[in-house]
Amino acid sequence: MKRKTLAILLSAAALSAAPTAAQDPASAVRARLPQDEIIYFVLPDRFENGDPRNDRGGLKGDRLQHGFDPTHKGFYQGGDLKGLTARLDYVQGLGATAIWLGPIFKNNPVQGAPGQESAGYHGYWITDFTTVDPHFGTEADLKALVAAAHARGMKVYLDIVTNHTADIIRYAECPDSACAFRPRQDYPWSRRGGPGGEPINPGFAGDGPAEQTAENFARLKDPRWAYTPFVPKGLEKAKKPEWLNDPLLYSNRGNSNWKGESIVWGDFVGLDDLNTANPRVRDGMIEIYKSWIDRFGIDGFRIDTAKHVNPEFWQGFVPAMLAHAKARGIPNFHIFGEVFQDTADPGFLARFTHVDSYPAVIDFAVKIGIGDLVARNRPPSELESIFFKDPVYAGGAGPALTLPTFVSNHDQGRLSHDVVKANPTASPEELLARMKLGHSMLLLLRGVPTLYSGDEQGFVSDGNDQDARETLFPSKVPSYLDNRLIGTSRTHAEAQFDPGHPLYAHVAKLSRVRLSDPALTRGLQRVLIADTEGPGLFAVARRLAEGNRAPFLDTVIVFNTSAKPLKANVPIDPRIDVTKSLYGTCPMPAAPGTLAVEIEPFGTLVCAGAVAVQ
């Protein structure tokens, strides 16, 4: 009887994984929901060099003019759009179904104080919002990438910026140094240089929500409320579109100190902070990014520095983007905002889904939770407490499925760095096992797994930011070359596109598991058990809102976060009386409601639980 039951289950599983009919790849791309994806995030400059002719972006001079220096981690390395297009086999082989492309807009090539210069290789110092930076190639190259991705059934998301531009505007009071933030109560819009200063901008009623109208902002005619902004000679037309060259459209209050109103109205480390309360800025940004959807068929936006922009801007911008994409035949356009936090606080993140109209935000809370378990040996109950708060997101736990989750990125650094730092005596085998566990959790728990390029090749990094932005093509950066990678004896002097790397193979295998079971992409998640004293057992069940495909009830996922083999009983739905192993070897229920599991150190089990078919 048991043998017959398993045979029927295997047949059912095969049917569930099979395509229903031949489908046009582009149509399939448009039909998929955001939670159906596995995202692969790349900074184009750090992935692959497909055309060395564009390494200097068509600029002459030395590295301080063109920004290219492959021996320095803070300058362009040579990666481009052609290189990414040529490596789509590699990305797709990993299991990725969508590419998050770091900003590709034209940047200020180099900026920074003398001796502290670096290049705009990362894409966040934009001068021209209308075209592709020549260091990355051409608009034709971007169209070719999107077309090639769509032909493979893959989406392309653009990383966009609305909060700021490159650092072009200077202040007369501190032209060569950082200017301290000057708040509105000390430097009101209607006085020059403080409450006792010369009256300016008569009739301007401030920037409160009700005052964010074209009529009110037409009265804002003098930008000298806090500082005296000016544009250096020769840079008067540095930005595109043309309206971005007007200092009146900027906050002009000095550098953010990351407190109070400076979070929204301060210059982001010197970058020119746009006054996003001004409807001219909002409407201009809407037109800019509509154009990228129209011209390139982009499938979604990751939005940089989302928490540094006022809610009213997003309340206009986000719905406009979603409506425009839908009108262009992209009904499942994915928008997710970067709301940085360094504590695991889902409530803080959720606020932006309620007040700011974001359909999704990048899940920093889950990133911290997984990192604490995998690297710092914290009890699984801490991750449980994060998932317990999923209902606080707008729409409840269901929309939480669309939150991009991650364990590493280009700003906070790599999980591997934390693993190595927190476990200095761990063997190479243990480090690899911990990294496998981290990616197992990323790929199997709720949310949209977002892989950071290089993690799958065992990159470790020396820290965050520039230290975590290694190239996958051979490097000449000394601080990259001395890194010891996980899972391989290779170094950064060699290309890192090895599909045989154990982490690449692990991610690829679990990606196939995830994509074969709709419960792992669209299924709501409930925690079954989580150890509270040190590392150990963490188990969840995933179930579609309408129920899993008969005869399946739940997909049960079990993790051992400890360095010791684990034997434990996992509580399951008592109706489950047979399981199918999707990953690892799953036991049959020991009794109604009990699954007795044995898991290796840092191991994972994925079990499809079903009612026996007679």
C-alpha positions as CSV (number, residue, x, y, z in Angstrom):
1,M,0.0,0.0,0.0
2,K,2.8,2.4,0.9
3,R,4.6,1.7,-2.3
4,K,1.4,2.4,-4.3
5,T,0.9,5.6,-2.4
6,L,4.3,6.9,-3.1
7,A,4.0,6.1,-6.8
8,I,0.8,8.1,-7.0
9,L,2.4,11.0,-5.2
10,L,5.4,11.0,-7.5
11,S,3.1,11.0,-10.5
12,A,1.2,13.9,-9.0
13,A,4.4,15.8,-8.3
14,A,5.5,15.3,-11.9
15,L,2.2,16.6,-13.2
16,S,2.4,19.7,-11.0
17,A,5.9,20.6,-12.2
18,A,5.1,20.1,-15.9
19,P,4.3,23.1,-18.1
20,T,0.6,23.3,-19.0
21,A,1.2,24.4,-22.6
22,A,3.6,25.9,-24.9
23,Q,3.7,29.6,-24.0
24,D,5.4,32.6,-25.6
25,P,8.3,33.5,-23.3
26,A,7.5,37.3,-23.3
27,S,3.9,36.5,-22.3
28,A,5.1,34.2,-19.5
29,V,7.3,36.9,-18.2
30,R,4.5,39.4,-18.0
31,A,2.1,36.9,-16.4
32,R,4.3,35.9,-13.4
33,L,3.7,37.5,-10.0
34,P,6.5,39.2,-8.2
35,Q,6.7,36.4,-5.6
36,D,7.3,33.9,-8.4
37,E,10.8,35.3,-9.0
38,I,14.4,34.5,-7.9
39,I,16.3,37.8,-8.3
40,Y,20.0,38.1,-9.1
41,F,21.5,41.5,-8.3
42,V,24.5,42.8,-10.2
43,L,26.4,46.0,-10.4
44,P,27.2,46.0,-14.1
45,D,30.7,47.3,-13.6
46,R,31.6,44.4,-11.4
47,F,30.1,41.5,-13.3
48,E,31.7,40.9,-16.7
49,N,33.7,43.1,-19.3
50,G,32.1,42.4,-22.6
51,D,33.6,45.4,-24.5
52,P,37.0,46.9,-23.3
53,R,36.5,49.8,-25.7
54,N,34.0,51.4,-23.3
55,D,36.1,51.0,-20.1
56,R,36.9,54.8,-20.0
57,G,33.4,55.8,-21.1
58,G,34.7,57.6,-24.1
59,L,36.5,60.1,-21.9
60,K,40.1,61.2,-22.2
61,G,42.7,62.0,-19.5
62,D,43.6,59.9,-16.4
63,R,41.5,58.1,-13.9
64,L,40.4,61.4,-12.3
65,Q,38.8,62.3,-15.6
66,H,37.4,59.0,-17.0
67,G,37.1,57.1,-13.7
68,F,38.7,53.8,-14.9
69,D,41.4,52.2,-12.8
70,P,41.1,48.4,-12.4
71,T,43.7,48.4,-9.6
72,H,41.5,50.5,-7.3
73,K,38.3,49.2,-5.7
74,G,36.7,52.7,-5.8
75,F,37.0,53.2,-9.6
76,Y,35.5,51.6,-12.7
77,Q,36.7,48.1,-13.3
78,G,35.3,47.6,-16.9
79,G,32.1,45.5,-16.5
80,D,29.3,46.4,-18.9
81,L,25.9,45.5,-20.3
82,K,27.4,43.4,-23.1
83,G,29.3,41.4,-20.5
84,L,26.1,40.6,-18.6
85,T,24.2,39.7,-21.8
86,A,27.0,37.3,-22.7
87,R,26.7,35.6,-19.3
88,L,23.0,35.1,-19.2
89,D,23.5,31.3,-19.4
90,Y,25.5,31.5,-16.1
91,V,22.8,33.6,-14.4
92,Q,19.9,31.5,-15.6
93,G,21.8,28.3,-14.7
94,L,21.9,29.5,-11.1
95,G,18.1,29.5,-11.1
96,A,17.5,33.3,-11.3
97,T,14.4,34.4,-13.1
98,A,14.9,38.1,-12.8
99,I,17.9,40.4,-12.9
100,W,18.1,43.5,-10.7
101,L,20.5,45.8,-12.6
102,G,22.4,48.4,-10.6
103,P,21.8,51.9,-11.9
104,I,23.0,52.3,-15.5
105,F,22.2,56.0,-15.9
106,K,24.9,58.4,-16.9
107,N,27.0,59.4,-13.8
108,N,29.5,62.0,-12.8
109,P,32.6,60.0,-13.6
110,V,34.6,61.1,-10.6
111,Q,33.9,63.1,-7.5
112,G,35.2,63.6,-4.0
113,A,37.6,65.9,-2.2
114,P,41.3,65.9,-3.3
115,G,42.9,62.7,-2.2
116,Q,39.5,61.1,-1.6
117,E,38.2,60.8,-5.1
118,S,36.3,57.8,-6.4
119,A,34.3,57.0,-9.5
120,G,30.6,56.6,-10.1
121,Y,31.0,52.9,-11.1
122,H,28.1,52.0,-8.8
123,G,25.6,54.2,-10.7
124,Y,24.2,56.4,-7.9
125,W,25.8,59.7,-8.9
126,I,23.5,60.5,-11.8
127,T,23.9,63.6,-14.0
128,D,21.8,62.4,-17.0
129,F,18.7,60.5,-16.0
130,T,17.7,60.0,-19.7
131,T,20.4,57.7,-21.0
132,V,22.9,54.9,-20.3
133,D,26.3,55.7,-18.9
134,P,28.9,55.1,-21.7
135,H,31.0,53.1,-19.3
136,F,28.3,50.4,-19.4
137,G,27.6,50.7,-23.2
138,T,24.7,52.1,-25.1
139,E,21.0,52.2,-25.1
140,A,21.1,49.6,-27.8
141,D,23.1,47.4,-25.5
142,L,20.4,47.7,-22.8
143,K,17.7,46.9,-25.3
144,A,19.6,43.8,-26.4
145,L,20.0,42.7,-22.7
146,V,16.3,43.1,-22.0
147,A,15.3,41.3,-25.2
148,A,17.7,38.4,-24.5
149,A,16.5,38.1,-20.9
150,H,12.9,38.1,-22.0
151,A,13.6,35.5,-24.7
152,R,14.8,33.3,-21.8
153,G,11.7,34.1,-19.7
154,M,13.7,36.3,-17.4
155,K,12.7,39.8,-16.1
156,V,14.9,42.9,-15.8
157,Y,14.5,45.3,-12.9
158,L,16.2,48.7,-12.9
159,D,17.7,50.3,-9.8
160,I,16.5,53.9,-9.9
161,V,17.1,57.1,-7.9
162,T,14.7,60.0,-7.2
163,N,16.2,61.4,-3.9
164,H,19.3,63.0,-5.3
165,T,21.6,63.7,-8.2
166,A,25.4,63.8,-8.4
167,D,27.2,66.4,-6.3
168,I,27.2,69.4,-8.6
169,I,25.8,72.3,-6.5
170,R,28.1,74.0,-4.0
171,Y,27.4,76.4,-1.1
172,A,29.3,79.7,-0.9
173,E,29.6,79.3,2.9
174,C,31.5,76.1,2.6
175,P,32.5,75.5,-1.1
176,D,35.3,73.0,-0.4
177,S,34.0,71.1,2.6
178,A,30.9,69.4,3.9
179,C,28.2,71.8,5.1
180,A,26.3,71.0,8.3
181,F,22.5,70.5,8.1
182,R,20.4,73.6,8.7
183,P,16.9,72.7,9.8
184,R,13.7,74.6,8.9
185,Q,13.0,76.1,12.3
186,D,16.5,77.7,12.4
187,Y,16.6,78.6,8.7
188,P,13.0,79.1,7.5
189,W,12.1,79.3,3.8
190,S,11.0,82.9,4.1
191,R,14.3,84.3,5.5
192,R,17.8,84.4,4.2
193,G,20.3,82.8,6.6
194,G,18.0,82.5,9.6
195,P,15.0,84.0,11.3
196,G,16.6,87.5,11.5
197,G,17.7,87.5,7.9
198,E,16.4,89.3,4.8
199,P,12.8,88.4,3.9
200,I,12.6,86.2,0.8
201,N,10.0,84.1,-0.9
202,P,6.9,86.2,0.1
203,G,3.7,84.2,0.3
204,F,5.4,80.8,0.3
205,A,3.5,78.7,2.8
206,G,6.0,76.0,3.4
207,D,6.2,72.4,2.3
208,G,3.6,70.7,4.4
209,P,1.4,68.0,2.7
210,A,-1.4,70.5,1.9
211,E,1.1,73.0,0.6
212,Q,2.8,70.8,-2.0
213,T,1.1,72.5,-4.9
214,A,2.4,74.1,-8.1
215,E,0.8,77.4,-7.0
216,N,2.5,77.5,-3.7
217,F,6.0,76.5,-5.0
218,A,5.7,79.1,-7.7
219,R,6.3,81.6,-4.9
220,L,9.6,79.9,-4.0
221,K,12.0,82.1,-6.0
222,D,15.1,82.6,-3.9
223,P,17.1,79.4,-2.9
224,R,19.2,81.2,-0.2
225,W,17.1,80.1,2.8
226,A,19.9,78.1,4.5
227,Y,23.0,78.4,2.4
228,T,23.9,80.3,-0.8
229,P,23.9,77.6,-3.5
230,F,25.8,78.0,-6.7
231,V,26.8,75.9,-9.7
232,P,30.5,76.0,-10.6
233,K,31.4,77.5,-13.9
234,G,31.1,75.1,-16.8
235,L,28.6,72.8,-15.0
236,E,25.5,75.0,-15.5
237,K,24.1,72.4,-17.9
238,A,25.6,69.3,-16.3
239,K,22.3,67.5,-15.6
240,K,19.6,66.2,-17.8
241,P,16.7,66.7,-18.2
242,E,17.3,70.5,-18.2
243,W,15.0,71.2,-15.3
244,L,17.4,69.5,-12.9
245,N,19.9,72.3,-13.3
246,D,17.7,74.8,-11.3
247,P,19.0,75.1,-7.7
248,L,15.5,76.1,-6.6
249,L,14.5,72.5,-7.0
250,Y,16.9,71.3,-4.3
251,S,16.7,71.3,-0.5
252,N,20.0,73.3,-0.1
253,R,20.2,72.6,3.6
254,G,23.6,70.9,3.9
255,N,24.6,67.3,4.7
256,S,22.2,64.9,6.4
257,N,23.2,64.0,10.0
258,W,20.8,61.0,9.8
259,K,18.5,62.4,12.5
260,G,15.2,64.2,12.4
261,E,14.2,66.1,9.3
262,S,17.7,65.8,7.9
263,I,16.9,62.2,7.0
264,V,14.6,63.5,4.3
265,W,15.9,67.0,3.5
266,G,19.6,66.7,3.9
267,D,22.2,66.0,1.2
268,F,23.1,62.3,1.2
269,V,26.8,62.4,1.8
270,G,27.1,65.6,-0.3
271,L,24.9,64.5,-3.1
272,D,22.4,67.2,-4.3
273,D,19.2,66.5,-2.4
274,L,16.1,67.1,-4.6
275,N,13.2,68.9,-3.0
276,T,10.8,66.1,-3.6
277,A,8.0,68.1,-1.9
278,N,7.9,70.3,-5.0
279,P,5.4,68.9,-7.5
280,R,7.8,69.9,-10.4
281,V,10.2,67.4,-9.1
282,R,7.6,64.7,-8.6
283,D,6.1,65.2,-12.0
284,G,9.5,65.4,-13.7
285,M,10.6,62.1,-12.1
286,I,7.4,60.4,-13.2
287,E,8.0,61.4,-16.8
288,I,11.7,60.3,-16.6
289,Y,10.9,56.8,-15.4
290,K,7.8,56.3,-17.6
291,S,10.2,56.8,-20.5
292,W,12.4,53.9,-19.3
293,I,9.4,51.6,-19.2
294,D,8.3,52.8,-22.7
295,R,11.7,52.5,-24.3
296,F,13.1,49.3,-22.8
297,G,10.2,47.3,-21.5
298,I,11.5,47.2,-18.0
299,D,9.7,44.8,-15.6
300,G,10.2,46.6,-12.2
301,F,12.1,49.2,-10.2
302,R,14.2,48.8,-7.1
303,I,14.1,52.3,-5.6
304,D,17.2,53.6,-3.9
305,T,17.2,55.7,-0.7
306,A,13.4,55.4,-0.3
307,K,13.2,56.5,3.3
308,H,15.0,59.7,2.4
309,V,12.1,61.0,0.4
310,N,8.8,62.5,1.8
311,P,5.7,60.2,1.7
312,E,3.7,62.6,-0.5
313,F,6.2,62.1,-3.3
314,W,5.8,58.3,-3.2
315,Q,2.0,58.6,-2.9
316,G,2.1,60.2,-6.4
317,F,5.1,58.4,-7.9
318,V,4.4,54.8,-7.1
319,P,0.8,54.6,-8.3
320,A,1.8,56.5,-11.5
321,M,4.5,53.9,-12.3
322,L,2.2,50.9,-11.6
323,A,-0.6,52.4,-13.7
324,H,1.8,53.3,-16.6
325,A,3.4,49.8,-16.6
326,K,0.0,48.2,-16.6
327,A,-1.1,50.3,-19.5
328,R,2.0,49.1,-21.4
329,G,1.2,45.5,-20.8
330,I,3.2,44.9,-17.7
331,P,0.5,44.1,-15.1
332,N,2.9,42.6,-12.5
333,F,5.4,45.5,-12.4
334,H,7.4,45.0,-9.2
335,I,8.4,48.1,-7.2
336,F,10.4,47.6,-4.0
337,G,12.0,50.4,-2.0
338,E,15.3,50.4,-0.1
339,V,14.4,51.3,3.5
340,F,17.7,50.8,5.2
341,Q,17.7,49.8,8.9
342,D,20.3,48.2,11.1
343,T,17.8,46.6,13.5
344,A,15.3,43.9,12.8
345,D,12.1,46.0,13.0
346,P,9.3,44.9,10.6
347,G,7.1,47.7,11.9
348,F,9.5,50.3,10.6
349,L,9.6,48.7,7.2
350,A,5.8,48.2,7.1
351,R,5.2,51.9,7.6
352,F,6.4,52.5,4.1
353,T,3.8,50.1,2.7
354,H,1.0,51.9,4.6
355,V,2.0,55.6,4.4
356,D,4.2,55.8,1.4
357,S,2.2,53.5,-1.0
358,Y,5.0,51.0,-1.5
359,P,3.8,47.6,-2.6
360,A,7.0,46.1,-1.2
361,V,10.2,47.1,0.5
362,I,13.5,45.2,0.8
363,D,13.4,43.0,3.9
364,F,16.3,44.2,6.0
365,A,14.6,42.5,9.1
366,V,14.8,39.0,7.6
367,K,18.4,39.7,6.4
368,I,19.4,40.5,10.0
369,G,17.5,37.5,11.3
370,I,19.1,35.0,8.9
371,G,22.5,36.5,9.5
372,D,22.1,36.2,13.3
373,L,21.2,32.5,13.0
374,V,23.8,31.5,10.4
375,A,26.8,33.6,11.5
376,R,26.2,34.5,15.1
377,N,24.5,31.3,16.4
378,R,21.4,33.1,17.7
379,P,18.3,31.0,18.6
380,P,15.8,30.4,15.8
381,S,13.1,31.9,17.9
382,E,14.5,35.3,17.0
383,L,13.7,34.7,13.3
384,E,10.3,33.4,14.3
385,S,9.6,36.7,16.0
386,I,10.3,38.6,12.8
387,F,7.9,36.4,10.7
388,F,5.3,36.7,13.5
389,K,5.0,40.4,12.5
390,D,4.2,39.8,8.8
391,P,0.6,40.9,9.2
392,V,1.8,44.5,10.0
393,Y,2.5,45.0,6.2
394,A,-0.2,46.7,4.2
395,G,-2.6,44.0,3.2
396,G,-1.3,41.5,5.8
397,A,0.8,38.4,5.5
398,G,0.0,37.8,1.9
399,P,1.8,40.9,0.5
400,A,4.8,40.0,2.6
401,L,5.4,37.3,0.1
402,T,6.5,40.0,-2.4
403,L,9.2,41.5,-0.1
404,P,12.7,40.9,-1.6
405,T,14.8,39.0,1.0
406,F,18.6,38.9,1.0
407,V,21.6,37.8,3.0
408,S,24.2,40.0,1.2
409,N,24.4,43.1,-0.8
410,H,26.6,45.8,-2.1
411,D,26.2,48.2,0.8
412,Q,26.0,46.0,4.0
413,G,28.4,43.4,2.7
414,R,28.3,39.7,2.4
415,L,26.9,37.0,4.8
416,S,30.2,35.1,4.3
417,H,32.2,38.0,5.8
418,D,30.0,37.8,8.9
419,V,30.3,34.0,9.0
420,V,34.1,34.1,8.9
421,K,34.4,37.0,11.4
422,A,32.0,35.4,13.9
423,N,33.5,31.9,13.6
424,P,37.3,32.4,13.4
425,T,38.1,28.8,14.3
426,A,35.6,27.2,11.9
427,S,37.0,24.7,9.3
428,P,36.5,25.4,5.6
429,E,33.9,22.7,5.6
430,E,31.9,24.4,8.3
431,L,32.1,27.8,6.6
432,L,30.7,26.2,3.4
433,A,28.0,24.4,5.4
434,R,26.9,27.7,7.1
435,M,26.8,29.5,3.7
436,K,24.7,26.7,2.3
437,L,22.3,27.0,5.2
438,G,22.0,30.8,4.7
439,H,21.1,30.3,1.1
440,S,18.7,27.5,1.9
441,M,16.8,29.8,4.2
442,L,16.9,32.6,1.6
443,L,15.4,30.3,-1.1
444,L,12.8,28.4,0.9
445,L,11.4,31.0,3.4
446,R,8.7,33.5,2.5
447,G,9.7,36.5,0.3
448,V,11.4,36.9,-3.0
449,P,15.0,35.6,-2.7
450,T,17.5,38.1,-3.9
451,L,21.0,36.7,-4.6
452,Y,24.0,39.0,-4.7
453,S,26.5,38.3,-7.5
454,G,29.6,36.6,-6.2
455,D,28.0,34.9,-3.2
456,E,27.5,31.8,-5.3
457,Q,31.3,31.7,-5.9
458,G,32.2,31.9,-2.3
459,F,33.3,35.6,-2.2
460,V,34.1,36.6,1.4
461,S,35.0,40.3,1.2
462,D,36.9,42.5,3.8
463,G,33.8,44.4,4.8
464,N,31.0,46.4,3.3
465,D,30.5,49.0,0.5
466,Q,33.6,49.0,-1.9
467,D,35.1,46.0,0.0
468,A,32.0,43.9,-1.0
469,R,32.0,44.8,-4.7
470,E,34.5,42.4,-6.2
471,T,34.4,41.6,-9.9
472,L,33.5,38.2,-11.2
473,F,36.0,38.7,-14.0
474,P,39.7,38.6,-13.1
475,S,40.6,41.4,-10.7
476,K,43.7,43.6,-10.2
477,V,42.6,45.1,-6.9
478,P,45.2,44.2,-4.2
479,S,42.6,44.0,-1.4
480,Y,40.4,41.6,-3.5
481,L,43.3,39.5,-4.6
482,D,44.3,38.5,-1.0
483,N,40.8,37.3,-0.1
484,R,40.4,33.6,0.8
485,L,37.2,32.4,-0.9
486,I,34.8,29.7,0.5
487,G,34.4,26.4,-1.2
488,T,37.3,26.8,-3.7
489,S,41.0,27.3,-3.9
490,R,40.6,29.9,-6.7
491,T,41.5,33.6,-6.2
492,H,40.2,36.8,-7.6
493,A,43.0,36.8,-10.1
494,E,40.9,34.3,-12.0
495,A,37.4,34.5,-13.5
496,Q,34.7,33.4,-11.2
497,F,31.9,31.9,-13.4
498,D,32.3,28.3,-12.2
499,P,29.0,26.4,-12.3
500,G,30.7,23.6,-10.4
501,H,31.3,25.7,-7.3
502,P,29.5,24.0,-4.4
503,L,27.6,27.1,-3.5
504,Y,26.5,27.7,-7.2
505,A,25.4,24.1,-7.4
506,H,23.6,24.3,-4.1
507,V,21.7,27.5,-5.1
508,A,20.8,26.0,-8.5
509,K,19.4,22.8,-6.9
510,L,17.3,24.6,-4.4
511,S,16.1,27.1,-7.0
512,R,14.7,24.2,-9.0
513,V,13.0,22.9,-5.8
514,R,11.5,26.4,-5.2
515,L,10.3,26.9,-8.7
516,S,8.8,23.4,-8.9
517,D,6.5,23.9,-6.0
518,P,4.0,26.8,-6.0
519,A,3.7,26.6,-2.2
520,L,7.3,27.7,-2.0
521,T,6.6,30.9,-4.0
522,R,3.0,31.8,-3.3
523,G,2.3,29.8,-0.1
524,L,1.7,31.6,3.2
525,Q,4.1,30.6,5.9
526,R,3.6,29.5,9.4
527,V,6.3,28.7,11.9
528,L,5.9,25.1,13.3
529,I,8.7,25.1,15.8
530,A,11.7,27.2,16.7
531,D,14.3,26.5,19.4
532,T,14.7,29.2,22.0
533,E,18.0,28.3,23.6
534,G,20.9,28.6,21.2
535,P,21.1,27.3,17.7
536,G,19.0,24.2,16.6
537,L,15.6,23.5,15.1
538,F,13.6,25.8,12.9
539,A,10.7,24.5,10.9
540,V,7.9,26.2,8.9
541,A,5.1,25.1,6.6
542,R,4.1,26.7,3.4
543,R,0.5,26.5,2.1
544,L,-1.3,28.2,-0.7
545,A,-4.2,30.4,0.3
546,E,-6.6,28.2,-1.8
547,G,-4.9,25.0,-0.6
548,N,-2.0,23.1,-2.1
549,R,-2.5,20.8,-5.1
550,A,-4.3,17.7,-3.9
551,P,-3.3,15.4,-2.3
552,F,-0.7,17.8,-0.8
553,L,-1.5,19.8,2.3
554,D,1.7,21.5,3.3
555,T,5.3,21.9,2.2
556,V,7.3,21.4,5.4
557,I,10.8,23.0,5.6
558,V,13.1,22.0,8.4
559,F,16.5,23.6,9.2
560,N,19.2,22.6,11.7
561,T,21.1,25.8,12.5
562,S,23.5,24.1,14.9
563,A,26.9,22.5,14.3
564,K,25.7,19.1,15.7
565,P,23.4,16.5,14.1
566,L,19.8,17.0,15.2
567,K,17.0,14.6,16.0
568,A,13.7,16.1,16.8
569,N,9.9,15.8,16.4
570,V,8.3,18.5,14.2
571,P,4.6,19.3,14.7
572,I,2.7,19.0,11.4
573,D,-0.9,18.9,10.2
574,P,-2.3,15.7,11.7
575,R,-4.0,14.9,8.3
576,I,-0.6,14.4,6.7
577,D,0.2,10.7,6.6
578,V,2.7,10.5,3.8
579,T,5.6,12.7,2.6
580,K,7.6,13.2,-0.6
581,S,11.2,14.3,-0.3
582,L,11.8,17.5,-2.3
583,Y,15.2,18.1,-0.7
584,G,17.0,15.7,1.7
585,T,15.5,12.4,2.9
586,C,12.1,13.0,4.5
587,P,10.7,10.4,6.9
588,M,7.0,9.3,7.0
589,P,5.1,10.7,9.9
590,A,5.8,8.9,13.1
591,A,2.2,9.5,14.3
592,P,-0.6,11.9,13.3
593,G,0.8,15.4,13.8
594,T,4.5,14.3,14.3
595,L,7.4,14.2,11.9
596,A,10.5,12.7,13.4
597,V,13.4,14.2,11.6
598,E,17.2,13.6,11.6
599,I,19.2,16.4,10.0
600,E,23.0,16.9,9.6
601,P,24.7,20.0,11.0
602,F,23.5,23.1,9.2
603,G,21.2,20.9,7.1
604,T,17.9,21.4,5.4
605,L,14.9,19.1,4.7
606,V,12.0,20.0,2.3
607,C,9.0,17.6,2.6
608,A,5.8,17.7,0.7
609,G,3.2,16.4,3.1
610,A,0.1,14.8,1.7
611,V,-3.0,12.7,2.5
612,A,-2.4,9.1,1.4
613,V,-4.1,8.2,-1.9
614,Q,-5.7,4.8,-1.8
